[in-house]
């Protein structure tokens, strides 16, 4: 056993001499490189660089670091001489020069103004619930002064809604999870929360490549003028009677210095009419509530117009409990 192995390493069998020789090389790597306080490469991951299985040394010695790198480089990093790979920033370096979805001061604002005024989108009957400079007349009509909150009706066809619901069922709905604790490799666990009781499925693989899913993404891309590589997979949602998601924000702080960047927009797609309840409520926007309607898209920013990397706390929101029926929806998050 040693300080860089969670479990004592098994050195036995016909190759013990070879394993002891390999173990000496690992010791040299750990004590003279990783634990060298003058070596800044390993400063953030020294403690986390561990053999996390009793057979790490054996597996590495027979070539599993090359044969099964996805598991080995993370879970047997001392034995694979790969401790630096535990740093998320090393595996996926942040490029400050990478192009941003919005590069000019008013890009966010201009995008919403185009959505609500462009002739091609009038078929969706854009409805403004909140906008940055609502006039007195608009205020009298119920439009708040605040961040943009807009709906587009019939953005999806009934057939598209049904197909997304079916694909969610095929993928298998599971209990929704929030962002949890940071893991040893820089990723984050999911955690179940009493404040979020829905179930969800992610539209990956066959779902992502499905012609209906692709057509919806094309439509969103045309609407936003932001390329598809900036989008997460659709998160397909199911809320049964009594289920809800308490007040929260879609912005995730640790995305800020990572390659995807922060979530800048949410497009929530309502996939069915709900008998009662299930609205999307914005507590800081005078309790504005948008109600489910099949095919409706609800769009809001998670960031500030003048600083699109910073959270706009005003767009905290909650999914109100379903009182009767089932609510199906989908989140399209844009970075």
HELIX and SHEET records of a PDB file:
HELIX    1   1 UNK A   16  UNK A   29  1                                  14    
HELIX    2   2 UNK A   30  UNK A   34  3                                   5    
HELIX    3   3 UNK A   40  UNK A   42  5                                   3    
HELIX    4   4 UNK A   56  UNK A   61  1                                   6    
HELIX    5   5 UNK A   64  UNK A   67  1                                   4    
HELIX    6   6 UNK A   69  UNK A   75  1                                   7    
HELIX    7   7 UNK A   83  UNK A   86  5                                   4    
HELIX    8   8 UNK A   88  UNK A   91  1                                   4    
HELIX    9   9 UNK A  107  UNK A  117  1                                  11    
HELIX   10  10 UNK A  119  UNK A  124  5                                   6    
HELIX   11  11 UNK A  136  UNK A  140  1                                   5    
HELIX   12  12 UNK A  158  UNK A  171  1                                  14    
HELIX   13  13 UNK A  206  UNK A  209  1                                   4    
HELIX   14  14 UNK A  211  UNK A  224  1                                  14    
HELIX   15  15 UNK A  228  UNK A  230  5                                   3    
HELIX   16  16 UNK A  253  UNK A  255  5                                   3    
HELIX   17  17 UNK A  313  UNK A  315  5                                   3    
SHEET    1   A 9 UNK A 144  UNK A 145  0                                        
SHEET    2   A 9 UNK A 127  UNK A 131  1                                        
SHEET    3   A 9 UNK A 149  UNK A 152 -1                                        
SHEET    4   A 9 UNK A 297  UNK A 301 -1                                        
SHEET    5   A 9 UNK A 265  UNK A 270 -1                                        
SHEET    6   A 9 UNK A 327  UNK A 334 -1                                        
SHEET    7   A 9 UNK A 235  UNK A 239 -1                                        
SHEET    8   A 9 UNK A 199  UNK A 202 -1                                        
SHEET    9   A 9 UNK A 174  UNK A 175 -1                                        
SHEET    1   B 2 UNK A 178  UNK A 182  0                                        
SHEET    2   B 2 UNK A 188  UNK A 191 -1                                        
SHEET    1   C 4 UNK A 245  UNK A 248  0                                        
SHEET    2   C 4 UNK A 317  UNK A 319 -1                                        
SHEET    3   C 4 UNK A 280  UNK A 282 -1                                        
SHEET    4   C 4 UNK A 288  UNK A 290 -1                                        
SHEET    1   D 2 UNK A 276  UNK A 277  0                                        
SHEET    2   D 2 UNK A 322  UNK A 324 -1                                        
SHEET    1   E 2 UNK A 303  UNK A 304  0                                        
SHEET    2   E 2 UNK A 307  UNK A 311 -1                                        
END                                                                             
